[in-house]
Amino acid sequence: MFRYAVFFIFLFVQPIQASSLLEEADAVANDPLAVPTPALIDAVKRAISDNDDETYEISVDQLFERITGFPSSSSAKPAYVSENEFMERMCAFFRIRDPLLTPQRLEDMRHHSALMADSAIGLKRTDDLLFRSMLECMYEDGRPTPTSVAMRDGMAWSWKLSTATFDEAQSMERDYAALMAAHPDNMNYKFLHLTIALRLDEIRLDALTVQNRKLFDEGPLFRVDLIEKAHGGDLRAQLEVARRLETGNRFRQHNAMAYFWYTRALNNGGGEVAQAGLDRLHSLLTPGDFFSIDIWTRNNHRPY
């Protein structure tokens, strides 16, 4: 399924564009055996009216293939078209599809676009052709399509999150917690809530790093002194050792040892910061790592 182009859905009626867009679509994909574009558009409209998601997705996939000539099973550029042609065909699809969509699908698109934009910015993939096709798609009169508007808003949301204070990020998290409670099956809300939670973890760690720089002198005996304080039960030192083992800052990076120290910190009152560290590392550990951690814990071993 063409996940990027099909799932991010809009309602934005542009009746003045209808005839020219149909001509554009039929010119782009002129397979004489294909179902005519108007018939596919009617099928999408009926599926929307009937609230039939399964038929809707099938019909939009067919409409996508009819307009672009690309398979709906992939979002990658086919080798036989240039970059400009790929973006032009994608935009032709968005221009046809966008006026068909309902307010609820527009709302889904808005949130999913925020997730896409945040991922693209974080992975430095904003030059990706699909992303650019969505971001830059315009109507012939120069107005951005709803697809483009949603992606631009998504980029603004991502930048807002990346520069948010702790209180601002918490407010964003509460908004999505409320949406999750009202719509428990909506994966967009779940992933965006997780994205915000990870940002809150970053802010907590940054604040802890600033505090610890003031507490711990990073001189020649810095590591020895820090580890001794951690073994002596100093909670701040335990969290600092765990964080540095996790990130490889002045310590050799070691996920299992970091997990061990986050566990000790949690048992020593480390609260949300320690638990967040455990959550980040848990999926990265192997059965052998957990076996080692168990031995270190049961034998009161000093792994570092």
N, C-alpha and C positions, 0 to 999 in steps of 0.2 A: 504494500500500500504506500502511496505517496504521502508519507506522514507529514512532511513539512508543509506541502501545498494544500493538503486536504484538511488537516485537523485545525489549522488556524483560520477560523471562519468568520465572515462578516455579513452585515446587512448595510447596504449603502446604495439606494436606488438612484440610477442615473439613466432614465429613460431616453434622454436625448442621444445617448451613445449607442443605443441598441442596434440600429441597422448597420452602422459603420463597423461595429465590433463583430457582428455576424459575418460580414464580408471579409474582415480581417482574419477571423478564425478559419473560414472555409478556404481562404487563400493559403494559410499556413499549413493546413493539413487537408490535402485534396484527394484522399483515398476514396475512389468512387464506390467501394464496397462498404464504407463506413456508414453508420447511422447519421443522418443529417444533424448538424449542430442544433437547429431549433428543436428537434425531437429530443435530444439529450437534455437541453435546457428545460423542456417541459417535464422530463422525467425527474430532474432535480427538484423542480418546483413542487411536483406531486409528492415526492418523498418528504419534503419539508412540511408541506401542508398536512400530510398524514402522520407527521412525527415519527417517521420510519427511518431510524438511523442506519440500519443495515443497507437498505435500498439506497439511501442517500449517499453513503460512502461508495457503493458500487457505481452509482450514476455519476458522481463527481470524478471518480477514477476514469470512467469512460469519456467524460467530457474533457478531462485533462489530456488524455491520449489523442482525442480527436483534434483538439486545438493545437497542441504542441508537436504531435508526432513522436513523443518520447514515451517509453514504457512507464506505467504508473508505479512499478515496483522499485524504482530507484530515483533518488534526487540528484544523482551525479550527471554532469554534462556528458552526453554521448560523444565519442571521438569524431563523429562525422560532421559535427557542427562547430562553428567558431564560438568564442566566448560571447561576442556581441549578439550573434543569432540566438544562442541559448537564452540570454537575458531578454531579448525581444519576444521570443516565444513564451517564456514564462510570464512576462508582463501581459501578453495577449490573453493568457488564461486568467490571470487575476482580474483583468478588466471585464471579462465575461462572467466570472464566478461571483465577484464581490457584490453586484447588485441583487443577487438571488438570496442573500442570507439573512437570517433572523437576528433580532436583538440578542438573544441568548448566545447564539454562535459568535456574534460580534464580541460579546463579553468574554467568551472562551478564548477567542483570538487574542484579545488584549492581554490576558494573563499569560498565555502560552508564548506570545511574542516577547514579553518581559523575560521569560525563562530562556528563550533562544538568544536574545540580545545579551543577557548576562553571561551565558556560556561562550558566545562568540567573542565578547570582550575579554573574558577571563582567559580564553585559549588563544587569543590574538588571531582570531579567524574572521575578522570583519571584512577581509578581502575575499571571502568565499563567494562563489558566483551565485549560489542560491540566496545567501544572505543579502548580497547586493541587489539581486533581482527583486526581492521583497522590499528592500529599503528604498530603492530608486524608482519604482514603477509609478508612472504618471498617466493621467488621461491626456488626450490630445490637446485639451485646452490648458494644460500645465498644472492642473490640480493633482495632488497626490491621491493615489487610490487608497481605500481603507486598509489594504495590506500594508502599504507604505506608512500610513499614519500610525498603525498599531506598532510597527517595528521601530519607528522613531520614538514613540512613547515608551517602548520597551527599553531602548537605549538610555533614555532619560531616567527611567526607574533604576536601571543598573548603576548609573553614575551616582544617583541619589543614595543608593545603598552603600556603595563603596566609600562614600565620604560621610556617611551618617555617624553621628555620635551614638553612644550607647543608648541613651534615652530615645533618640529618633529611631534607631533600629528596633528597639523594644516596641515602640508604637506600631511600626510596620509589621512586626511579628504578631502583635495582638490582632491586627486587622485580618491577617490570614488565618489565625487561629479561629476567629469568628466565622470566616468563610468555610473553613474545614468542618466546623461544627454544623453549619447549615447544609453543607454539601459534602458528606463524608466520602463519596465515591469519586470526587473530582481530583484527578492526579495532578493537574496544574497547581491547585492550591497546596497540595501536600509537598510538591517539589519546591515551590516558592517559599513555603514556610521553612523547609529544611535549609534552603539557601540563606535565608535571613538568620536562622539559628547558627549556621556556620560563621556568618559575619559577626554575630555576637561573640562567638568563641574567639575570633581573631582580635576583637576589641579588648576582651578580657585578658588575653595573652599579652597584647601590646602594653596594657596598663601594668600587668604583673612584671613585664620586662623592665619597664621604667622604674618601678618600685625597687626591684632587685638590684638594679645597677647602683642605686643609692645605698643598698644594704650590704652588698658584697663587693669587696675590693678585688678587682681582677688582676692582681699581681702575680708573681711567679708561683706562689703557693695557693692560687685561687681554687683550683679544682680539689686539692687535698682538704683545704679548710671547708669548702662547700659540702663535700661528701661527709666529712666528720660531723658537721652540723646536722646534715640530713639523717645520719645514723643515730645521732643523739636525740632525734625527735622534733627538730625544728621544722615546722610545717612549711614555712616559706622556702627553706633550703630543699626540702623534699620535692616541692613543686618545681623549683628551679632546676634541680638535677633532672627530673622527668622531662621538663620542657627542652633542656639542652640535649638530652639523649634522643629525644624525638626529632629535633631539628638538626642535630650535628653541630651545634654552636659550642666551640671549645671542648667538646666531647666527641668521641667517635659515635656516629649515629647508630642506634641500636634499639629497634622497636620493642623487643622483649624486655630489655632492661628499663626502658621508659615506662612500659606498662606496669612493671613491678613497682616502680617508684610512684606512679600515679595511684596504684592500689594502696600502697602504704600511706600516701597523703590522704586518700579518701577515708581510710580507717582512722586517720588522725584529725579528721574534721575539715578535709579539703573541699568538701561541698561540690558546687557546680563546676568549678574549674577542674578539679580532679576527675569528676565523672565525665566531663566533656573530653578530656584527654583519653580516658579509657574507651569512650565511644569511637573516637577517631582511629584508634589503633587496633581495635578488636578484630576487624575484618582483614587486617594486614598480617596477623599472626598465624603461624602454622601449628599443627598439633605438637611438634617438637618444641616450639616456643612456649606453649602452655605447660608442657611437661617440665621444662627448665624453670619457669616461674614458680611452679608448684614446689619444686625441690628447694629453690632459694627461700621460699616463704616458710616451708615446714622446718627446714634446718637452720633458720635464722642466718642464712648465708649472706655474705656481702658480695654481690655480683659486680660491684664497681667500687 
